[in-house]
Amino acid sequence: MKPQSITSLPPSPDDDRHRREVQYFVMMSIRVLCVLAIPFTHGWWILLPILGAVFLPYFAVVVANVKGGGSRAPEQPTLALPATPTDVPNHPIGDDPAAESDRS
């Protein structure tokens, strides 16, 4: 496993939650503006605030549920392990050299 530095760590849970809350608040504020703009728009332009008022809540929830820190590459634990174990003795099981010295 590669060592982590302070720049490679993901944001703290509090910072990540605050970022997502701010994004949700901004999108819901835009939705409120869309609802308030509906009576003042005419013609086919009325579709824009209606579509914003209808679809922005879905996108706001999806964006708010995405956790940060996804830009890092996933760690591969197999790369951190050696290809062959180094602490295993080279003799077969049952042939314990210490046991042979006890038998003699």
Buried (B, 14 or more C-beta within 10 A) or exposed (E): EEEEEEEEEBEEEEEBBEBBEEBBEEBBEBBEEBBEBEEEBEEEEBEEBBEBBEEBEEEBEEEBEEEBEEEEEEEEEEEEEEEEEEEEEEEEEEEEEEEEEEEE
